[in-house]
Amino acid sequence: MKQDAVVKERKSIYIVWIIPVVAMFIAGWMIYKYYDSKGYDIYVTFENGNGLVVNKTPLIYNGIKIGVITDLKLEKKDISKIIATITIDTGAGGVAKKGNVFWKVEPKVSLTKVTGLSTILSGVYIGVMPAEKDGKKLLALPDRFKFVALEQAPIDIYKSGIRFKVHADKSDIKEGAPVLFREITIGKVEEVILTKQGVDYSLYIEKKYAHLIKENSSFWKMSGVEIRASLAGLRISMDSLASVIAGGIAISSDPEAPLLSDLSKRFELYDSELKTRLNDDIITLVSNDGYNIDEKSTYIYFKGTKAGSIIDVHYNPNTDQTTFKVKLGKEFRHLANKDAYFWIVTPHIGLTSIKGLDAISRGPYISFETRSKSETMESTFTLHEESPFLKGKTIELLADQGHNLVSGINIVYHDIVIGMLKKSYISKKRKKIVFDIVIADKYKYLVNDSSSFYIQGAVEADLNFDGAYFNVGSLSSMLHSGIVLETPDLKASSGKKAFELLVNKRAYEEKAYVNNGGKFFILNTESLGSLHINSPVLYNGMPIGKLMEHKLDINSEKIELKVYIEPEYVHMINASTSFYDISGVSIKAGLSGMKIVTGSMQSILKGGIAFKTPLKQDKAALPKSFKLYADEEEIEAKYTSIELSTYQESGLKEGSDIIYKTIPIGQITKRRLKEDKLIYEVLIDEKYSYVLVDDSQFWIEDFEVDINKVRNTSALLTGAFVKVMKGRNSKTVSSFDLALKAPAKTLNKEGLRVKVKAQKLSSLKVGSPVFYRQIKIGSIEDYALSKDSKGVDLRLFIDPCYSYLVREDSLFYNATAMGMDVSLFGVKISTETISTMIHGGISMVTPENPSTPALSMHEFKLHNEPKEKWLEYNPELFNDNSSCTLGL
Amino acid sequence: MNWKTDLSEGKSLCHICNYLQDKENKRCLRCAEPLHQRRPQSLAQTWGYVLAATLFLIPANILPMMVVTALGNDDRSTIMEGVIYFLKHQEYGIGGIIFIASVAVPIFKIVVIYFVLLIVSFKQSTKSKLGLKLFHIIHIIGKWSMLDIFVVALMVSMVQFGNLASIQTGSAAIAFCAAVVLTIIATLKFDPRLMFDINTQEDK
């Protein structure tokens, strides 16, 4: 029988089951590994649990974490103690060995100690030190799991180096402060311990530098920033940065001396390097007077540099002498040779002078010098009263201040020492401080009348907008202030015995600059702005002078500026010059665009003064003080520019004046041709610009000889000039025609003007009078050929007081012609006045029953001669113009 | 309960293109993918993966998740320690989220998977509908467990200030990742239709 195949799924183990199996292994391994790395436990007993945190407080060896506290318990027997269970990481072997020491590192600030400050940030930790440095030996030690922690860290024996103590009076150096040798850190201050006599610093010096410590090494404090202020000035000195923060100790050692053998020797820590130097040789000075010398504050100087101090004063009554024991610094000791001369400088106040000025502020001091380089040393010297005698020429230098110049200071010429300062005193008579200097005989020719003396500091720095300025004197003068001599002209005569002592090289340079022959001008301004001393005076960008001084005038509340212009440029300043401030950058923005105006780079930084001189030859006197305008714009307004044009040549040239009513109001600055026309460019003073109205007349006046007079004789010398007559309108223009002849004087006067037509001009001219009953009532103002060329049109000006006389039917006739009447009755000559004989004139008659007054520019006919009956006319006319005061 | 299923009708659904066809076909008539009525070896695979995931959850919770090193001290914390830390510092929001995402959800997922597996194994047809609902829930929220890993990854990348403060992942992170991924795969492998097959079979 056939059976269906029974298909049964074979029960197979699915591959997927690998996954959970693998998972099991992995998970198991992870857990195992984690717990395995935990390592073994040790138990350390501590006095207190401060800072101990389970699972946090680490066990650190040499900076590496090798375990952590995992449990804290109280000790059963003494519940004041804490037992910490420390689980050591696997891999850190040798921890649980007998002899290992443990301690807690926490910040400890106590009256006697300061340690562990770094743990404030990082948290307390437990330190461990192995019993043996050798790893094998350590592992060979027996195991131990219970320890008692130490009170404090033990000495780091694995940090090899040397340790010793240094003693000081006060503790201003902190634990951890560096120990420096020539500014290299060679160790540090490990501990600060208070003792009965002061403070002990335990110093640790690294092994490789241990050889620097000698038996006689000197130690001194570097206290970061040292500021020493005294009457001698302010001195700031700074050592390494580390020592600025923590203080520090510096060491210096004599290379020859033997190494330090006894580590228990306690060295002295001095306050400063100087004091250590004063450790050296002692010399004795003998004198007859105690001189008020104070041990602590009296110093010995060599040519101005501190060289030593007094450590003992002893008076011997038998010999009536006082002996001073003086410690000299190492470098100066050799100078106290057999030729050394010591003298004391004490203040001496007398009736007429005060001597020893510098000694007043710093107390008496002892100065010494030596003339020779002798190697023979002395140790006892006489203390003299007088400064050493120097053969040479004595010169006096005068100053307003003492400048702390110490007797003995060098006088230097081009870096050669040529003399010395002997003494200084106040002269009441001269109201100055006098310095007596002696110039050695062989150099005395260097001092003459052109000499200048100035004080040279060691390094002089001056920082201002001119730039930084450094002046370093000679090496020797670097050690001490000195006085420098400059003699620009070695051939000058030498008669001067007293000179001014200038404060520094700058003052000398300024004085030299100013003495060159230039000129000073005074400017006034309301505010200084960015100007200051040495701001340049610029012309078209080029510096031609400097601002030397400024001071405030209390009365006028203006600031007075004293400006120096170099000699070559002095002529550019005249009365028409305007000075303006060109400091900085000025930006003018307008519809026409933006204009940035700036002077030189210098003037941007340090301000500057510029000027413009519009009239090249202004003969007016220079004003006492010029106004300083705030900027260029302000001065533009000082002059108005106009143009005069003419076709005629004349004697006018640049510099010719424009005269208004005898006063010069402007000048011709330029002339040029435009096609055939001569154009003169003229600058009119702002003050008079009101004459520039459109009906003003300009004309040329030149030397003229006329029938009745000679005119403008001055023009013979100065040349032709332009005269102007102001018009009556108010519209301002800037371009005028230049007439050749003066206009009528009546031109702009108030009055009646009428037109008269004549056949010919005959002898009439501008200015010819107009008569009524032989009284001049006006004149001819102008004439011109009439339009139809049939006659001449005259314009008459009638004085306003007489205008009432002119009526519409008035008659005008030419009065020039000599009336000659020849008749049977004889010759009758009639003429108005003599002048009309020559110049001509017009007479007017008004008939009886006159009509209305004539209006302006009414036309009349000029008759050649009057009719008979006209001369009979005799109307009654009244003047209704009350402003006329003519007549009786 | 008597449902009409694909088994009873002799049809099968292609799991790629969803084309309903006769179960006799070896390959789908539309997309040529191998055709089967139920996922092959669904139960076995699901069991395997879920067991692996369970195993991995153990180190995930015991070993530290994150190691914070501050000023030389390192602080290892497990997931629960982290949650407790946040709750202690009254950051209930973050603490709650981490608890839900890293503790509650993975456990919930594994429990549900076991539940549905047991439904099929013990033929508890009455629970089928419930099982299906739960299954759908964990299918959707499964991946959100990775939230905690994401948080750790962010902290590690942000807090790297050398000695001052730095964070490293602990060994638990890997184990946790593995557990979450395995549960996701387990959910994928399980064919929920199996829960309804048992009914029809029972009836038979």
Interface residues (C-beta under 8 A of the other chain):
Chain A: Y14 V16 W17 I18 I19 P20 V22 A23 M24 I26 A27 M30 I31 Y34 N55 K56 P58 K65 L121 S122 G123 Y125
Chain B: Q41 A44 Q45 G48 Y49 L51 A52 A53 L55 F56 I58 P59 I62 L63 L71 G72 N73 D75 S171 A175 A178 L182
